[in-house]
Amino acid sequence: MEALSPFELEVARLLVETLHLEEVQPEAVQPEEALFGEGLGLDSIDALELALAIAKTYGFQLRAEDQNNRRIFASLRALSQHIAQQRTR
């Protein structure tokens, strides 16, 4: 089990709280585990909710039409790296 960086843990907490994943502990989310499908099992509605929470928390928009969304939302690590690069707060 790979340890999360402090920022990955922060994003994991946001993900768990936003999506009300009561059975998931933020510390247990694997950084390279898929967020959708076989991994955490998130769906497109979860992606929209998460994008809104990211906008509120970090001050930038994730656009639905962005061709990079599959890469951005591939894993907690990919999402955390994208947020770290784009955040305004």
Secondary structure, 3 states (H helix, E strand, C coil): CCCCCHHHHHHHHHHHHHCCCCCCCHHHCCCCCECECCCCCECHHHHHHHHHHHHHHHCCCCCCCCCCHHHHCCEHHHHHHHHHHHCCC
